[in-house]
Amino acid sequence: MICPYCGKDDDKVIDSRSSEGGLVIRRRRECTICKRRYTTYERVEKTTRLVVVKKDGSRVKFDSQKILAGVQSACGKRPISEETKTQLIKEIEEEIHHEFDREVPSSEIGQRVAARLREIDDIAYIRFASEYFEFRTLDDFSEELTNLKARPKHLPNQTNLFPEDR
């Protein structure tokens, strides 16, 4: 590390501490030439970039802002706090990064969003489901509403929550 005071590349680390969940390392250093101390910060960079595989087979970089936009649209003027929406996105993003190394199907993301919205608000869920499952007729809506009423709220992943034939 080059000393910011004398410009020499001869220092020693006095103290190291990690913060922000281990993603940032703070190092206290001392230049062995001028004896002045300074602090440096190192950030851990995620080397693997997650890619979303869309229905048509195309691939795009994972962007949690796209998920947030879909959630915002589904929630509309519903009484759902921004904190709740942000937490939903954060949880989904963490799960996806832990479960998938490089590629994640868009259907996996959509299913997780739908399941969480189902737990939070029925109207937001049905709005999201109508777009995600591509409802084409009133019968599609009616069938999903019937299923929604029949399912207990605490068990969102019961059969037919994510019908593949739509």
C-alpha positions as CSV (number, residue, x, y, z in Angstrom):
1,M,0.0,0.0,0.0
2,I,1.4,3.4,-0.9
3,C,1.5,5.8,2.0
4,P,-0.7,8.9,1.4
5,Y,1.8,11.1,3.3
6,C,5.2,10.2,1.9
7,G,4.3,8.2,-1.1
8,K,6.5,5.2,-0.2
9,D,5.3,1.6,-0.5
10,D,6.5,0.2,2.8
11,D,3.9,-0.2,5.5
12,K,2.6,-2.6,8.1
13,V,-0.9,-3.5,9.2
14,I,-1.6,-2.6,12.8
15,D,-5.2,-3.7,13.1
16,S,-7.9,-5.3,10.8
17,R,-11.6,-5.4,11.4
18,S,-14.5,-6.6,9.2
19,S,-17.8,-4.8,9.0
20,E,-21.0,-4.9,7.0
21,G,-21.3,-8.6,7.4
22,G,-17.7,-9.3,6.4
23,L,-18.1,-7.5,3.1
24,V,-15.8,-4.6,4.1
25,I,-12.4,-4.9,5.8
26,R,-11.0,-1.9,7.7
27,R,-7.2,-1.9,8.1
28,R,-5.2,0.4,10.2
29,R,-1.7,0.8,8.7
30,E,1.6,2.5,9.7
31,C,4.2,3.6,7.2
32,T,7.6,2.2,8.2
33,I,9.3,5.2,6.6
34,C,7.5,8.3,7.9
35,K,5.8,6.5,10.9
36,R,2.4,8.1,10.1
37,R,-0.8,6.0,10.4
38,Y,-3.7,5.8,8.0
39,T,-6.8,3.7,7.4
40,T,-7.7,1.7,4.3
41,Y,-10.9,-0.1,3.4
42,E,-11.3,-3.2,1.3
43,R,-14.6,-4.3,-0.2
44,V,-15.3,-7.9,-1.1
45,E,-16.6,-8.0,-4.7
46,K,-18.9,-10.8,-5.8
47,T,-17.2,-12.3,-8.8
48,T,-20.1,-14.3,-10.1
49,R,-22.8,-12.3,-11.7
50,L,-26.2,-13.9,-11.7
51,V,-28.0,-14.1,-15.0
52,V,-31.8,-14.5,-15.4
53,V,-33.0,-17.0,-18.1
54,K,-36.2,-15.7,-19.5
55,K,-39.1,-17.7,-20.9
56,D,-37.9,-17.2,-24.5
57,G,-34.4,-18.5,-23.6
58,S,-32.7,-15.0,-23.6
59,R,-30.5,-14.1,-20.8
60,V,-30.2,-10.8,-18.9
61,K,-28.3,-9.6,-15.9
62,F,-30.1,-10.1,-12.6
63,D,-31.6,-6.7,-11.4
64,S,-33.5,-6.5,-8.2
65,Q,-35.0,-3.2,-9.4
66,K,-37.0,-5.1,-12.0
67,I,-38.5,-7.2,-9.2
68,L,-39.2,-4.1,-7.2
69,A,-41.0,-2.5,-10.2
70,G,-43.2,-5.6,-10.5
71,V,-44.0,-5.6,-6.8
72,Q,-44.7,-1.8,-6.9
73,S,-47.1,-2.3,-9.8
74,A,-48.9,-5.2,-8.1
75,C,-49.2,-3.3,-4.8
76,G,-50.6,-0.2,-6.5
77,K,-52.4,1.8,-3.8
78,R,-52.6,-1.1,-1.4
79,P,-51.7,-0.4,2.2
80,I,-48.4,-2.1,2.0
81,S,-45.4,-0.2,3.4
82,E,-42.2,0.5,1.4
83,E,-40.3,-1.3,4.1
84,T,-42.4,-4.5,3.6
85,K,-41.8,-4.3,-0.2
86,T,-38.1,-3.7,0.3
87,Q,-37.8,-6.6,2.7
88,L,-39.6,-8.9,0.3
89,I,-37.2,-8.1,-2.5
90,K,-34.2,-8.4,-0.1
91,E,-35.3,-11.9,1.0
92,I,-35.9,-13.1,-2.5
93,E,-32.6,-11.7,-3.7
94,E,-30.7,-13.4,-0.8
95,E,-32.4,-16.8,-1.5
96,I,-31.7,-16.6,-5.2
97,H,-28.0,-15.8,-4.7
98,H,-27.6,-18.6,-2.2
99,E,-29.5,-21.2,-4.3
100,F,-28.2,-20.4,-7.8
101,D,-24.6,-20.0,-8.9
102,R,-24.8,-18.4,-12.3
103,E,-28.3,-18.7,-13.8
104,V,-31.8,-18.5,-12.4
105,P,-35.0,-19.1,-14.4
106,S,-37.3,-16.1,-14.5
107,S,-40.1,-18.5,-13.5
108,E,-38.3,-19.2,-10.2
109,I,-38.2,-15.5,-9.4
110,G,-41.9,-15.0,-10.3
111,Q,-43.0,-17.9,-8.2
112,R,-41.2,-16.6,-5.2
113,V,-42.6,-13.1,-5.6
114,A,-46.1,-14.5,-6.1
115,A,-45.8,-16.7,-3.0
116,R,-44.7,-13.8,-0.8
117,L,-47.3,-11.4,-2.2
118,R,-49.9,-14.1,-1.4
119,E,-48.8,-13.9,2.3
120,I,-48.9,-10.1,2.4
121,D,-52.0,-9.1,0.4
122,D,-54.5,-11.0,-1.6
123,I,-55.2,-8.1,-4.0
124,A,-51.5,-7.5,-4.7
125,Y,-51.1,-11.2,-5.3
126,I,-53.9,-11.5,-7.8
127,R,-52.6,-8.4,-9.6
128,F,-49.2,-9.9,-9.9
129,A,-50.6,-13.4,-10.8
130,S,-52.7,-12.0,-13.6
131,E,-49.6,-10.6,-15.3
132,Y,-47.2,-13.4,-14.3
133,F,-49.5,-16.3,-15.2
134,E,-50.8,-14.4,-18.2
135,F,-54.5,-14.7,-17.5
136,R,-56.3,-14.6,-20.8
137,T,-59.9,-15.0,-19.8
138,L,-62.3,-14.2,-17.0
139,D,-62.3,-18.0,-16.3
140,D,-58.6,-17.8,-15.5
141,F,-59.3,-15.0,-12.9
142,S,-62.3,-16.9,-11.5
143,E,-60.3,-20.1,-11.1
144,E,-57.4,-18.4,-9.4
145,L,-59.8,-16.5,-7.1
146,T,-61.5,-19.8,-6.2
147,N,-58.1,-21.4,-5.4
148,L,-57.1,-18.3,-3.5
149,K,-60.2,-18.5,-1.2
150,A,-59.7,-22.2,-0.6
151,R,-56.0,-21.9,0.4
152,P,-55.0,-21.1,3.9
153,K,-52.9,-18.0,4.0
154,H,-50.0,-19.6,5.9
155,L,-49.6,-22.3,3.2
156,P,-49.0,-20.4,0.0
157,N,-47.2,-23.2,-1.8
158,Q,-50.1,-25.7,-2.1
159,T,-50.9,-27.4,-5.3
160,N,-51.9,-25.3,-8.2
161,L,-50.4,-22.1,-6.9
162,F,-48.2,-22.0,-9.9
163,P,-50.2,-23.6,-12.8
164,E,-47.7,-24.4,-15.6
165,D,-50.4,-24.6,-18.2
166,R,-51.1,-20.9,-18.3
